[in-house]
Amino acid sequence: MDCEEVVKKLYFYLDHEILTEEERREFEEHLEKCRQCCQKFQFEQQLWRLIRENGLMESIPDTFLNRIENVIARF
Ligand SMILES: [Zn+2]
């Protein structure tokens, strides 16, 4: 799995159940080797947790999510 694929599957990973066991394993292996993706993942994970815990998922405007994605893309 390369960086591009990891980034694409980041949300699938965080959302659970969507990735196969094999994919999850490859995903985790990549994170261990790749510092860039690891940082990106940790950032997303925190954001994800924050959104979930506060039940913000439905109240976040698309523009805000787009802005976050832009920030992440620049990592
Ligand atoms: Zn990577």
N, CA, C, O and the ligand as a Tripos MOL2 file, in Angstrom:
@<TRIPOS>MOLECULE
protein
  301   299    76     0     0
PROTEIN
NO_CHARGES

@<TRIPOS>ATOM
      1 N           0.8490   -1.1990    0.0000 N.3       1 MET1
      2 CA          0.0000    0.0000    0.0000 C.3       1 MET1
      3 C           0.8850    1.2500    0.0000 C.2       1 MET1
      4 O           1.7870    1.3750    0.8290 O.2       1 MET1
      5 N           0.6280    2.1680   -0.9250 N.am      2 ASP2
      6 CA          1.4480    3.3810   -0.9440 C.3       2 ASP2
      7 C           0.7160    4.5470   -0.2630 C.2       2 ASP2
      8 O          -0.4260    4.4160    0.1760 O.2       2 ASP2
      9 N           1.4060    5.6850   -0.1890 N.am      3 CYS3
     10 CA          0.8770    6.8420    0.5380 C.3       3 CYS3
     11 C          -0.4900    7.2740    0.0020 C.2       3 CYS3
     12 O          -1.4090    7.5780    0.7620 O.2       3 CYS3
     13 N          -0.5940    7.2920   -1.3030 N.am      4 GLU4
     14 CA         -1.8300    7.7600   -1.9190 C.3       4 GLU4
     15 C          -3.0130    6.8900   -1.4870 C.2       4 GLU4
     16 O          -4.0940    7.3880   -1.1750 O.2       4 GLU4
     17 N          -2.7770    5.6000   -1.4790 N.am      5 GLU5
     18 CA         -3.8340    4.6630   -1.1130 C.3       5 GLU5
     19 C          -4.1990    4.7860    0.3670 C.2       5 GLU5
     20 O          -5.3660    4.7020    0.7490 O.2       5 GLU5
     21 N          -3.1790    4.9840    1.1730 N.am      6 VAL6
     22 CA         -3.4100    5.1410    2.6090 C.3       6 VAL6
     23 C          -4.2780    6.3610    2.8800 C.2       6 VAL6
     24 O          -5.2130    6.3050    3.6790 O.2       6 VAL6
     25 N          -3.9650    7.4520    2.2140 N.am      7 VAL7
     26 CA         -4.7370    8.6820    2.3940 C.3       7 VAL7
     27 C          -6.1800    8.4630    1.9530 C.2       7 VAL7
     28 O          -7.1150    8.9230    2.6090 O.2       7 VAL7
     29 N          -6.3530    7.7650    0.8470 N.am      8 LYS8
     30 CA         -7.6870    7.4830    0.3260 C.3       8 LYS8
     31 C          -8.4910    6.6320    1.3030 C.2       8 LYS8
     32 O          -9.7040    6.7960    1.4320 O.2       8 LYS8
     33 N          -7.8060    5.7260    1.9830 N.am      9 LYS9
     34 CA         -8.5130    4.7820    2.8540 C.3       9 LYS9
     35 C          -8.5680    5.1970    4.3190 C.2       9 LYS9
     36 O          -9.0880    4.4790    5.1740 O.2       9 LYS9
     37 N          -8.0220    6.3620    4.5770 N.am     10 LEU10
     38 CA         -7.9490    6.8340    5.9550 C.3      10 LEU10
     39 C          -9.3220    6.8480    6.6450 C.2      10 LEU10
     40 O          -9.4820    6.3530    7.7610 O.2      10 LEU10
     41 N         -10.2870    7.4190    5.9580 N.am     11 TYR11
     42 CA        -11.6050    7.5260    6.5740 C.3      11 TYR11
     43 C         -12.2980    6.1660    6.6810 C.2      11 TYR11
     44 O         -13.0530    5.9010    7.6170 O.2      11 TYR11
     45 N         -12.0200    5.3230    5.7010 N.am     12 PHE12
     46 CA        -12.5700    3.9730    5.7700 C.3      12 PHE12
     47 C         -12.0270    3.2580    6.9990 C.2      12 PHE12
     48 O         -12.7390    2.5500    7.7110 O.2      12 PHE12
     49 N         -10.7580    3.4720    7.2100 N.am     13 TYR13
     50 CA        -10.1190    2.8340    8.3550 C.3      13 TYR13
     51 C         -10.7400    3.3400    9.6540 C.2      13 TYR13
     52 O         -11.0820    2.5560   10.5390 O.2      13 TYR13
     53 N         -10.8780    4.6470    9.7530 N.am     14 LEU14
     54 CA        -11.4320    5.2450   10.9690 C.3      14 LEU14
     55 C         -12.8850    4.8290   11.1850 C.2      14 LEU14
     56 O         -13.3470    4.7210   12.3210 O.2      14 LEU14
     57 N         -13.5880    4.6020   10.1000 N.am     15 ASP15
     58 CA        -15.0000    4.2600   10.1810 C.3      15 ASP15
     59 C         -15.2150    2.7660   10.4660 C.2      15 ASP15
     60 O         -16.3450    2.3280   10.6810 O.2      15 ASP15
     61 N         -14.1410    2.0020   10.4660 N.am     16 HIS16
     62 CA        -14.1820    0.5530   10.7100 C.3      16 HIS16
     63 C         -15.0320   -0.2120    9.6850 C.2      16 HIS16
     64 O         -15.7140    0.3740    8.8440 O.2      16 HIS16
     65 N         -14.9620   -1.5160    9.7910 N.am     17 GLU17
     66 CA        -15.8500   -2.4370    9.0610 C.3      17 GLU17
     67 C         -15.7640   -2.3930    7.5360 C.2      17 GLU17
     68 O         -16.0720   -3.3820    6.8700 O.2      17 GLU17
     69 N         -15.3500   -1.2580    6.9800 N.am     18 ILE18
     70 CA        -15.3550   -1.1550    5.5160 C.3      18 ILE18
     71 C         -14.1440   -1.8710    4.9040 C.2      18 ILE18
     72 O         -14.2500   -2.4970    3.8490 O.2      18 ILE18
     73 N         -13.0120   -1.7720    5.5690 N.am     19 LEU19
     74 CA        -11.8000   -2.4010    5.0540 C.3      19 LEU19
     75 C         -11.7320   -3.8720    5.4510 C.2      19 LEU19
     76 O         -12.2260   -4.2700    6.5060 O.2      19 LEU19
     77 N         -11.1200   -4.6560    4.5980 N.am     20 THR20
     78 CA        -10.8970   -6.0540    4.9520 C.3      20 THR20
     79 C          -9.7600   -6.1290    5.9700 C.2      20 THR20
     80 O          -9.0250   -5.1630    6.1730 O.2      20 THR20
     81 N          -9.6350   -7.2660    6.5910 N.am     21 GLU21
     82 CA         -8.5750   -7.4640    7.5780 C.3      21 GLU21
     83 C          -7.1960   -7.2490    6.9500 C.2      21 GLU21
     84 O          -6.2920   -6.6620    7.5450 O.2      21 GLU21
     85 N          -7.0820   -7.7500    5.7280 N.am     22 GLU22
     86 CA         -5.8440   -7.6120    4.9620 C.3      22 GLU22
     87 C          -5.5090   -6.1360    4.7300 C.2      22 GLU22
     88 O          -4.3630   -5.7170    4.8910 O.2      22 GLU22
     89 N          -6.5030   -5.3740    4.3570 N.am     23 GLU23
     90 CA         -6.3030   -3.9440    4.1020 C.3      23 GLU23
     91 C          -5.9140   -3.2000    5.3790 C.2      23 GLU23
     92 O          -5.0440   -2.3290    5.3700 O.2      23 GLU23
     93 N          -6.5660   -3.5560    6.4520 N.am     24 ARG24
     94 CA         -6.2540   -2.9070    7.7340 C.3      24 ARG24
     95 C          -4.8000   -3.1770    8.1290 C.2      24 ARG24
     96 O          -4.0960   -2.3010    8.6310 O.2      24 ARG24
     97 N          -4.3800   -4.4130    7.8850 N.am     25 ARG25
     98 CA         -3.0250   -4.7990    8.2420 C.3      25 ARG25
     99 C          -2.0100   -4.0160    7.3940 C.2      25 ARG25
    100 O          -1.0140   -3.5050    7.9060 O.2      25 ARG25
    101 N          -2.2880   -3.9390    6.0990 N.am     26 GLU26
    102 CA         -1.4110   -3.1900    5.1990 C.3      26 GLU26
    103 C          -1.3760   -1.7140    5.5660 C.2      26 GLU26
    104 O          -0.3320   -1.0640    5.5190 O.2      26 GLU26
    105 N          -2.5310   -1.2120    5.9280 N.am     27 PHE27
    106 CA         -2.6630    0.1810    6.3350 C.3      27 PHE27
    107 C          -1.7690    0.4620    7.5540 C.2      27 PHE27
    108 O          -1.0020    1.4250    7.5780 O.2      27 PHE27
    109 N          -1.8940   -0.4010    8.5480 N.am     28 GLU28
    110 CA         -1.1160   -0.2300    9.7770 C.3      28 GLU28
    111 C           0.3890   -0.3950    9.5270 C.2      28 GLU28
    112 O           1.2160    0.3100   10.1060 O.2      28 GLU28
    113 N           0.7100   -1.3330    8.6600 N.am     29 GLU29
    114 CA          2.1270   -1.5340    8.3280 C.3      29 GLU29
    115 C           2.7190   -0.3010    7.6670 C.2      29 GLU29
    116 O           3.8630    0.0700    7.9280 O.2      29 GLU29
    117 N           1.9370    0.3190    6.8220 N.am     30 HIS30
    118 CA          2.4110    1.5310    6.1520 C.3      30 HIS30
    119 C           2.6160    2.6530    7.1690 C.2      30 HIS30
    120 O           3.6030    3.3860    7.1010 O.2      30 HIS30
    121 N           1.6950    2.7830    8.0960 N.am     31 LEU31
    122 CA          1.8040    3.8460    9.0970 C.3      31 LEU31
    123 C           3.0670    3.6890    9.9410 C.2      31 LEU31
    124 O           3.6860    4.6730   10.3460 O.2      31 LEU31
    125 N           3.4270    2.4650   10.1930 N.am     32 GLU32
    126 CA          4.6350    2.2160   10.9870 C.3      32 GLU32
    127 C           5.9000    2.6490   10.2530 C.2      32 GLU32
    128 O           6.8770    3.0860   10.8600 O.2      32 GLU32
    129 N           5.8520    2.5140    8.9320 N.am     33 LYS33
    130 CA          7.0330    2.8370    8.1310 C.3      33 LYS33
    131 C           7.0790    4.2880    7.6780 C.2      33 LYS33
    132 O           8.1560    4.8470    7.4700 O.2      33 LYS33
    133 N           5.9110    4.8940    7.5260 N.am     34 CYS34
    134 CA          5.8340    6.2070    6.8860 C.3      34 CYS34
    135 C           5.4190    7.2760    7.8920 C.2      34 CYS34
    136 O           4.2820    7.2930    8.3650 O.2      34 CYS34
    137 N           6.3460    8.1570    8.2060 N.am     35 ARG35
    138 CA          6.1010    9.1640    9.2140 C.3      35 ARG35
    139 C           5.0490   10.1740    8.7560 C.2      35 ARG35
    140 O           4.2190   10.6350    9.5400 O.2      35 ARG35
    141 N           5.1080   10.4970    7.4820 N.am     36 GLN36
    142 CA          4.1800   11.4820    6.9300 C.3      36 GLN36
    143 C           2.7310   11.0200    7.0740 C.2      36 GLN36
    144 O           1.8710   11.7700    7.5350 O.2      36 GLN36
    145 N           2.4820    9.8030    6.6810 N.am     37 CYS37
    146 CA          1.1250    9.2610    6.7730 C.3      37 CYS37
    147 C           0.7210    9.0670    8.2270 C.2      37 CYS37
    148 O          -0.4460    9.2380    8.5810 O.2      37 CYS37
    149 N           1.6640    8.7190    9.0470 N.am     38 CYS38
    150 CA          1.4010    8.4990   10.4600 C.3      38 CYS38
    151 C           0.9160    9.7910   11.1140 C.2      38 CYS38
    152 O          -0.0340    9.7820   11.8960 O.2      38 CYS38
    153 N           1.5730   10.8930   10.7870 N.am     39 GLN39
    154 CA          1.1690   12.1850   11.3390 C.3      39 GLN39
    155 C          -0.2130   12.5680   10.8430 C.2      39 GLN39
    156 O          -1.0580   13.0480   11.5990 O.2      39 GLN39
    157 N          -0.4170   12.3470    9.5740 N.am     40 LYS40
    158 CA         -1.7020   12.6560    8.9710 C.3      40 LYS40
    159 C          -2.8040   11.8340    9.6320 C.2      40 LYS40
    160 O          -3.8860   12.3360    9.9350 O.2      40 LYS40
    161 N          -2.4990   10.5750    9.8410 N.am     41 PHE41
    162 CA         -3.4620    9.6780   10.4580 C.3      41 PHE41
    163 C          -3.8140   10.1170   11.8800 C.2      41 PHE41
    164 O          -4.9820   10.1200   12.2710 O.2      41 PHE41
    165 N          -2.7960   10.4830   12.6390 N.am     42 GLN42
    166 CA         -3.0420   10.8960   14.0250 C.3      42 GLN42
    167 C          -3.9000   12.1520   14.0930 C.2      42 GLN42
    168 O          -4.7760   12.2880   14.9480 O.2      42 GLN42
    169 N          -3.6220   13.0660   13.1650 N.am     43 PHE43
    170 CA         -4.4070   14.2900   13.0960 C.3      43 PHE43
    171 C          -5.8690   13.9680   12.7890 C.2      43 PHE43
    172 O          -6.7790   14.4610   13.4550 O.2      43 PHE43
    173 N          -6.0760   13.1450   11.7840 N.am     44 GLU44
    174 CA         -7.4290   12.7530   11.3760 C.3      44 GLU44
    175 C          -8.1540   11.9940   12.4810 C.2      44 GLU44
    176 O          -9.3500   12.1750   12.7070 O.2      44 GLU44
    177 N          -7.4030   11.1470   13.1530 N.am     45 GLN45
    178 CA         -7.9880   10.3310   14.2100 C.3      45 GLN45
    179 C          -8.5220   11.2000   15.3470 C.2      45 GLN45
    180 O          -9.6070   10.9630   15.8800 O.2      45 GLN45
    181 N          -7.7350   12.2080   15.7000 N.am     46 GLN46
    182 CA         -8.1560   13.1200   16.7670 C.3      46 GLN46
    183 C          -9.3900   13.9030   16.3460 C.2      46 GLN46
    184 O         -10.3390   14.0710   17.1120 O.2      46 GLN46
    185 N          -9.3480   14.3700   15.1240 N.am     47 LEU47
    186 CA        -10.4570   15.1290   14.5680 C.3      47 LEU47
    187 C         -11.7200   14.2740   14.5470 C.2      47 LEU47
    188 O         -12.8050   14.7100   14.9300 O.2      47 LEU47
    189 N         -11.5360   13.0510   14.0880 N.am     48 TRP48
    190 CA        -12.6300   12.0880   13.9770 C.3      48 TRP48
    191 C         -13.2690   11.8330   15.3380 C.2      48 TRP48
    192 O         -14.4920   11.8220   15.4760 O.2      48 TRP48
    193 N         -12.4200   11.6300   16.3340 N.am     49 ARG49
    194 CA        -12.8940   11.3440   17.6780 C.3      49 ARG49
    195 C         -13.6670   12.5320   18.2360 C.2      49 ARG49
    196 O         -14.7240   12.3850   18.8500 O.2      49 ARG49
    197 N         -13.1040   13.7110   18.0000 N.am     50 LEU50
    198 CA        -13.7150   14.9520   18.4580 C.3      50 LEU50
    199 C         -15.1090   15.1150   17.8700 C.2      50 LEU50
    200 O         -16.0650   15.4400   18.5740 O.2      50 LEU50
    201 N         -15.2010   14.8870   16.5840 N.am     51 ILE51
    202 CA        -16.4710   15.0200   15.8740 C.3      51 ILE51
    203 C         -17.4830   14.0020   16.3870 C.2      51 ILE51
    204 O         -18.6470   14.3280   16.6230 O.2      51 ILE51
    205 N         -17.0240   12.7690   16.5550 N.am     52 ARG52
    206 CA        -17.9250   11.7060   17.0160 C.3      52 ARG52
    207 C         -18.4130   11.9470   18.4400 C.2      52 ARG52
    208 O         -19.6030   11.8350   18.7350 O.2      52 ARG52
    209 N         -17.4600   12.2820   19.3180 N.am     53 GLU53
    210 CA        -17.8010   12.4380   20.7290 C.3      53 GLU53
    211 C         -18.7570   13.5960   20.9540 C.2      53 GLU53
    212 O         -19.5660   13.5780   21.8810 O.2      53 GLU53
    213 N         -18.6570   14.5860   20.1110 N.am     54 ASN54
    214 CA        -19.5000   15.7610   20.2790 C.3      54 ASN54
    215 C         -20.7320   15.7210   19.3900 C.2      54 ASN54
    216 O         -21.5360   16.6540   19.3770 O.2      54 ASN54
    217 N         -20.8700   14.6370   18.6530 N.am     55 GLY55
    218 CA        -22.0190   14.5000   17.7650 C.3      55 GLY55
    219 C         -22.1220   15.6110   16.7490 C.2      55 GLY55
    220 O         -23.2100   16.0780   16.4140 O.2      55 GLY55
    221 N         -20.9570   16.0260   16.2620 N.am     56 LEU56
    222 CA        -20.9330   17.1690   15.3540 C.3      56 LEU56
    223 C         -21.1100   16.7780   13.8870 C.2      56 LEU56
    224 O         -21.2280   17.6360   13.0130 O.2      56 LEU56
    225 N         -21.1270   15.4920   13.6390 N.am     57 MET57
    226 CA        -21.1020   15.0100   12.2610 C.3      57 MET57
    227 C         -22.1290   15.7030   11.3670 C.2      57 MET57
    228 O         -21.8170   16.0880   10.2410 O.2      57 MET57
    229 N         -23.3450   15.8590   11.8680 N.am     58 GLU58
    230 CA        -24.3990   16.4020   11.0050 C.3      58 GLU58
    231 C         -24.4220   17.9230   10.9760 C.2      58 GLU58
    232 O         -24.9920   18.5330   10.0720 O.2      58 GLU58
    233 N         -23.7970   18.5210   11.9740 N.am     59 SER59
    234 CA        -23.8870   19.9780   12.0510 C.3      59 SER59
    235 C         -22.7000   20.6940   11.3900 C.2      59 SER59
    236 O         -22.6770   21.9200   11.2820 O.2      59 SER59
    237 N         -21.7290   19.9050   10.9570 N.am     60 ILE60
    238 CA        -20.5750   20.5270   10.3150 C.3      60 ILE60
    239 C         -20.8840   20.8670    8.8570 C.2      60 ILE60
    240 O         -21.2380   19.9950    8.0630 O.2      60 ILE60
    241 N         -20.7440   22.1260    8.5280 N.am     61 PRO61
    242 CA        -21.0020   22.4940    7.1350 C.3      61 PRO61
    243 C         -19.9510   21.9190    6.1860 C.2      61 PRO61
    244 O         -18.7950   21.7430    6.5690 O.2      61 PRO61
    245 N         -20.3490   21.6310    4.9670 N.am     62 ASP62
    246 CA        -19.4260   21.0620    3.9850 C.3      62 ASP62
    247 C         -18.2110   21.9500    3.7630 C.2      62 ASP62
    248 O         -17.1020   21.4650    3.5410 O.2      62 ASP62
    249 N         -18.4340   23.2530    3.8260 N.am     63 THR63
    250 CA        -17.3220   24.1770    3.5880 C.3      63 THR63
    251 C         -16.2210   23.9750    4.6190 C.2      63 THR63
    252 O         -15.0340   24.0620    4.3030 O.2      63 THR63
    253 N         -16.6270   23.7070    5.8480 N.am     64 PHE64
    254 CA        -15.6510   23.4820    6.9030 C.3      64 PHE64
    255 C         -14.8630   22.2000    6.6440 C.2      64 PHE64
    256 O         -13.6420   22.1660    6.8010 O.2      64 PHE64
    257 N         -15.5700   21.1610    6.2500 N.am     65 LEU65
    258 CA        -14.9010   19.8930    5.9480 C.3      65 LEU65
    259 C         -13.9430   20.0520    4.7690 C.2      65 LEU65
    260 O         -12.8410   19.5030    4.7680 O.2      65 LEU65
    261 N         -14.3780   20.8070    3.7740 N.am     66 ASN66
    262 CA        -13.5060   21.0600    2.6290 C.3      66 ASN66
    263 C         -12.2380   21.7850    3.0550 C.2      66 ASN66
    264 O         -11.1440   21.4930    2.5700 O.2      66 ASN66
    265 N         -12.4010   22.7190    3.9550 N.am     67 ARG67
    266 CA        -11.2540   23.4820    4.4320 C.3      67 ARG67
    267 C         -10.2780   22.5640    5.1770 C.2      67 ARG67
    268 O          -9.0620   22.6750    5.0170 O.2      67 ARG67
    269 N         -10.8130   21.6800    5.9700 N.am     68 ILE68
    270 CA         -9.9660   20.7290    6.6890 C.3      68 ILE68
    271 C          -9.2120   19.8430    5.6960 C.2      68 ILE68
    272 O          -8.0210   19.5780    5.8600 O.2      68 ILE68
    273 N          -9.9200   19.3980    4.6760 N.am     69 GLU69
    274 CA         -9.2840   18.5570    3.6690 C.3      69 GLU69
    275 C          -8.1620   19.2900    2.9570 C.2      69 GLU69
    276 O          -7.1380   18.6940    2.6220 O.2      69 GLU69
    277 N          -8.3510   20.5660    2.7280 N.am     70 ASN70
    278 CA         -7.2970   21.3630    2.0980 C.3      70 ASN70
    279 C          -6.0700   21.4640    3.0020 C.2      70 ASN70
    280 O          -4.9310   21.3640    2.5450 O.2      70 ASN70
    281 N          -6.3240   21.6610    4.2680 N.am     71 VAL71
    282 CA         -5.2290   21.7500    5.2270 C.3      71 VAL71
    283 C          -4.4580   20.4270    5.2600 C.2      71 VAL71
    284 O          -3.2270   20.4100    5.2540 O.2      71 VAL71
    285 N          -5.1900   19.3480    5.2940 N.am     72 ILE72
    286 CA         -4.5730   18.0180    5.3310 C.3      72 ILE72
    287 C          -3.7670   17.7540    4.0710 C.2      72 ILE72
    288 O          -2.6780   17.1830    4.1310 O.2      72 ILE72
    289 N          -4.2920   18.1620    2.9490 N.am     73 ALA73
    290 CA         -3.6170   17.9510    1.6720 C.3      73 ALA73
    291 C          -2.2680   18.6480    1.6350 C.2      73 ALA73
    292 O          -1.3760   18.2440    0.8900 O.2      73 ALA73
    293 N          -2.1190   19.6890    2.4330 N.am     74 ARG74
    294 CA         -0.8650   20.4480    2.4280 C.3      74 ARG74
    295 C           0.1790   19.8970    3.3930 C.2      74 ARG74
    296 O           1.3120   20.3790    3.4170 O.2      74 ARG74
    297 N          -0.1810   18.9060    4.1780 N.am     75 PHE75
    298 CA          0.7450   18.3380    5.1690 C.3      75 PHE75
    299 C           2.0930   17.9650    4.5810 C.2      75 PHE75
    300 O           2.9660   17.4780    5.2990 O.2      75 PHE75
    301 ZN          2.9450    7.1020    3.5090 Zn       76 ZN76
@<TRIPOS>BOND
     1     1     2 1
     2     2     3 1
     3     3     4 2
     4     3     5 am
     5     5     6 1
     6     6     7 1
     7     7     8 2
     8     7     9 am
     9     9    10 1
    10    10    11 1
    11    11    12 2
    12    11    13 am
    13    13    14 1
    14    14    15 1
    15    15    16 2
    16    15    17 am
    17    17    18 1
    18    18    19 1
    19    19    20 2
    20    19    21 am
    21    21    22 1
    22    22    23 1
    23    23    24 2
    24    23    25 am
    25    25    26 1
    26    26    27 1
    27    27    28 2
    28    27    29 am
    29    29    30 1
    30    30    31 1
    31    31    32 2
    32    31    33 am
    33    33    34 1
    34    34    35 1
    35    35    36 2
    36    35    37 am
    37    37    38 1
    38    38    39 1
    39    39    40 2
    40    39    41 am
    41    41    42 1
    42    42    43 1
    43    43    44 2
    44    43    45 am
    45    45    46 1
    46    46    47 1
    47    47    48 2
    48    47    49 am
    49    49    50 1
    50    50    51 1
    51    51    52 2
    52    51    53 am
    53    53    54 1
    54    54    55 1
    55    55    56 2
    56    55    57 am
    57    57    58 1
    58    58    59 1
    59    59    60 2
    60    59    61 am
    61    61    62 1
    62    62    63 1
    63    63    64 2
    64    63    65 am
    65    65    66 1
    66    66    67 1
    67    67    68 2
    68    67    69 am
    69    69    70 1
    70    70    71 1
    71    71    72 2
    72    71    73 am
    73    73    74 1
    74    74    75 1
    75    75    76 2
    76    75    77 am
    77    77    78 1
    78    78    79 1
    79    79    80 2
    80    79    81 am
    81    81    82 1
    82    82    83 1
    83    83    84 2
    84    83    85 am
    85    85    86 1
    86    86    87 1
    87    87    88 2
    88    87    89 am
    89    89    90 1
    90    90    91 1
    91    91    92 2
    92    91    93 am
    93    93    94 1
    94    94    95 1
    95    95    96 2
    96    95    97 am
    97    97    98 1
    98    98    99 1
    99    99   100 2
   100    99   101 am
   101   101   102 1
   102   102   103 1
   103   103   104 2
   104   103   105 am
   105   105   106 1
   106   106   107 1
   107   107   108 2
   108   107   109 am
   109   109   110 1
   110   110   111 1
   111   111   112 2
   112   111   113 am
   113   113   114 1
   114   114   115 1
   115   115   116 2
   116   115   117 am
   117   117   118 1
   118   118   119 1
   119   119   120 2
   120   119   121 am
   121   121   122 1
   122   122   123 1
   123   123   124 2
   124   123   125 am
   125   125   126 1
   126   126   127 1
   127   127   128 2
   128   127   129 am
   129   129   130 1
   130   130   131 1
   131   131   132 2
   132   131   133 am
   133   133   134 1
   134   134   135 1
   135   135   136 2
   136   135   137 am
   137   137   138 1
   138   138   139 1
   139   139   140 2
   140   139   141 am
   141   141   142 1
   142   142   143 1
   143   143   144 2
   144   143   145 am
   145   145   146 1
   146   146   147 1
   147   147   148 2
   148   147   149 am
   149   149   150 1
   150   150   151 1
   151   151   152 2
   152   151   153 am
   153   153   154 1
   154   154   155 1
   155   155   156 2
   156   155   157 am
   157   157   158 1
   158   158   159 1
   159   159   160 2
   160   159   161 am
   161   161   162 1
   162   162   163 1
   163   163   164 2
   164   163   165 am
   165   165   166 1
   166   166   167 1
   167   167   168 2
   168   167   169 am
   169   169   170 1
   170   170   171 1
   171   171   172 2
   172   171   173 am
   173   173   174 1
   174   174   175 1
   175   175   176 2
   176   175   177 am
   177   177   178 1
   178   178   179 1
   179   179   180 2
   180   179   181 am
   181   181   182 1
   182   182   183 1
   183   183   184 2
   184   183   185 am
   185   185   186 1
   186   186   187 1
   187   187   188 2
   188   187   189 am
   189   189   190 1
   190   190   191 1
   191   191   192 2
   192   191   193 am
   193   193   194 1
   194   194   195 1
   195   195   196 2
   196   195   197 am
   197   197   198 1
   198   198   199 1
   199   199   200 2
   200   199   201 am
   201   201   202 1
   202   202   203 1
   203   203   204 2
   204   203   205 am
   205   205   206 1
   206   206   207 1
   207   207   208 2
   208   207   209 am
   209   209   210 1
   210   210   211 1
   211   211   212 2
   212   211   213 am
   213   213   214 1
   214   214   215 1
   215   215   216 2
   216   215   217 am
   217   217   218 1
   218   218   219 1
   219   219   220 2
   220   219   221 am
   221   221   222 1
   222   222   223 1
   223   223   224 2
   224   223   225 am
   225   225   226 1
   226   226   227 1
   227   227   228 2
   228   227   229 am
   229   229   230 1
   230   230   231 1
   231   231   232 2
   232   231   233 am
   233   233   234 1
   234   234   235 1
   235   235   236 2
   236   235   237 am
   237   237   238 1
   238   238   239 1
   239   239   240 2
   240   239   241 am
   241   241   242 1
   242   242   243 1
   243   243   244 2
   244   243   245 am
   245   245   246 1
   246   246   247 1
   247   247   248 2
   248   247   249 am
   249   249   250 1
   250   250   251 1
   251   251   252 2
   252   251   253 am
   253   253   254 1
   254   254   255 1
   255   255   256 2
   256   255   257 am
   257   257   258 1
   258   258   259 1
   259   259   260 2
   260   259   261 am
   261   261   262 1
   262   262   263 1
   263   263   264 2
   264   263   265 am
   265   265   266 1
   266   266   267 1
   267   267   268 2
   268   267   269 am
   269   269   270 1
   270   270   271 1
   271   271   272 2
   272   271   273 am
   273   273   274 1
   274   274   275 1
   275   275   276 2
   276   275   277 am
   277   277   278 1
   278   278   279 1
   279   279   280 2
   280   279   281 am
   281   281   282 1
   282   282   283 1
   283   283   284 2
   284   283   285 am
   285   285   286 1
   286   286   287 1
   287   287   288 2
   288   287   289 am
   289   289   290 1
   290   290   291 1
   291   291   292 2
   292   291   293 am
   293   293   294 1
   294   294   295 1
   295   295   296 2
   296   295   297 am
   297   297   298 1
   298   298   299 1
   299   299   300 2
@<TRIPOS>SUBSTRUCTURE
     1 MET1         2 RESIDUE 1 A MET
     2 ASP2         6 RESIDUE 1 A ASP
     3 CYS3        10 RESIDUE 1 A CYS
     4 GLU4        14 RESIDUE 1 A GLU
     5 GLU5        18 RESIDUE 1 A GLU
     6 VAL6        22 RESIDUE 1 A VAL
     7 VAL7        26 RESIDUE 1 A VAL
     8 LYS8        30 RESIDUE 1 A LYS
     9 LYS9        34 RESIDUE 1 A LYS
    10 LEU10       38 RESIDUE 1 A LEU
    11 TYR11       42 RESIDUE 1 A TYR
    12 PHE12       46 RESIDUE 1 A PHE
    13 TYR13       50 RESIDUE 1 A TYR
    14 LEU14       54 RESIDUE 1 A LEU
    15 ASP15       58 RESIDUE 1 A ASP
    16 HIS16       62 RESIDUE 1 A HIS
    17 GLU17       66 RESIDUE 1 A GLU
    18 ILE18       70 RESIDUE 1 A ILE
    19 LEU19       74 RESIDUE 1 A LEU
    20 THR20       78 RESIDUE 1 A THR
    21 GLU21       82 RESIDUE 1 A GLU
    22 GLU22       86 RESIDUE 1 A GLU
    23 GLU23       90 RESIDUE 1 A GLU
    24 ARG24       94 RESIDUE 1 A ARG
    25 ARG25       98 RESIDUE 1 A ARG
    26 GLU26      102 RESIDUE 1 A GLU
    27 PHE27      106 RESIDUE 1 A PHE
    28 GLU28      110 RESIDUE 1 A GLU
    29 GLU29      114 RESIDUE 1 A GLU
    30 HIS30      118 RESIDUE 1 A HIS
    31 LEU31      122 RESIDUE 1 A LEU
    32 GLU32      126 RESIDUE 1 A GLU
    33 LYS33      130 RESIDUE 1 A LYS
    34 CYS34      134 RESIDUE 1 A CYS
    35 ARG35      138 RESIDUE 1 A ARG
    36 GLN36      142 RESIDUE 1 A GLN
    37 CYS37      146 RESIDUE 1 A CYS
    38 CYS38      150 RESIDUE 1 A CYS
    39 GLN39      154 RESIDUE 1 A GLN
    40 LYS40      158 RESIDUE 1 A LYS
    41 PHE41      162 RESIDUE 1 A PHE
    42 GLN42      166 RESIDUE 1 A GLN
    43 PHE43      170 RESIDUE 1 A PHE
    44 GLU44      174 RESIDUE 1 A GLU
    45 GLN45      178 RESIDUE 1 A GLN
    46 GLN46      182 RESIDUE 1 A GLN
    47 LEU47      186 RESIDUE 1 A LEU
    48 TRP48      190 RESIDUE 1 A TRP
    49 ARG49      194 RESIDUE 1 A ARG
    50 LEU50      198 RESIDUE 1 A LEU
    51 ILE51      202 RESIDUE 1 A ILE
    52 ARG52      206 RESIDUE 1 A ARG
    53 GLU53      210 RESIDUE 1 A GLU
    54 ASN54      214 RESIDUE 1 A ASN
    55 GLY55      218 RESIDUE 1 A GLY
    56 LEU56      222 RESIDUE 1 A LEU
    57 MET57      226 RESIDUE 1 A MET
    58 GLU58      230 RESIDUE 1 A GLU
    59 SER59      234 RESIDUE 1 A SER
    60 ILE60      238 RESIDUE 1 A ILE
    61 PRO61      242 RESIDUE 1 A PRO
    62 ASP62      246 RESIDUE 1 A ASP
    63 THR63      250 RESIDUE 1 A THR
    64 PHE64      254 RESIDUE 1 A PHE
    65 LEU65      258 RESIDUE 1 A LEU
    66 ASN66      262 RESIDUE 1 A ASN
    67 ARG67      266 RESIDUE 1 A ARG
    68 ILE68      270 RESIDUE 1 A ILE
    69 GLU69      274 RESIDUE 1 A GLU
    70 ASN70      278 RESIDUE 1 A ASN
    71 VAL71      282 RESIDUE 1 A VAL
    72 ILE72      286 RESIDUE 1 A ILE
    73 ALA73      290 RESIDUE 1 A ALA
    74 ARG74      294 RESIDUE 1 A ARG
    75 PHE75      298 RESIDUE 1 A PHE
    76 ZN76       301 GROUP 0 **** ****
